[in-house]
Amino acid sequence: MDVYAISQGQLWSFAIYAGAVFLLVGAMLAVGRLAGQRRHEKATDEPFESGIVSVGDARLRLSVSYFVVAILFVIFDLEVIFLYAWAVAFVDVGLAGFIGALVFIGVLLAALAYEWRVGAVDWGPRQRSLHEREDR
């Protein structure tokens, strides 16, 4: 006996189900066409948010630093998942798990301090330091 064989009853059940799906989709499209709006004005195709008509272009030019900050957020956000799993198993992992979590948090803080130092988390334009201003 073939495990993947389809019986006659299963085939009829599927055919009835597929027919009901097509009938329902067709009925929904027909009711939408009959009961829908018939006039088309200039503002019909205008996008709006919360009743406010948009002004200007929707394409914004963002600096690369915005995306760097977004990537850093995702990375550090994923690290929170690891810390959550450690917190759930806190009693089971004992002192060794606690020391491991402290090392993990220390590495994260070191990485954050490095990113901060090199300016990866700065959104705005780079400002010159006091020493750079005095040199000019």
DAFENVEN-V57368 format. One record per run of one state. SS is the DSSP state (H for helix, E for strand, C for the rest). FROM is the first residue (numbers start at 1). LEN is the number of residues. If there is no record, write none. Layout:
# DAFENVEN-V57368
ss=SS from=FROM len=LEN
ss=SS from=FROM len=LEN
This chain:
# DAFENVEN-V57368
ss=C from=1 len=7
ss=H from=8 len=28
ss=C from=36 len=6
ss=H from=42 len=4
ss=C from=46 len=2
ss=E from=48 len=2
ss=C from=50 len=2
ss=E from=52 len=2
ss=C from=54 len=10
ss=H from=64 len=25
ss=C from=89 len=1
ss=H from=90 len=29
ss=C from=119 len=11
ss=H from=130 len=6
ss=C from=136 len=1
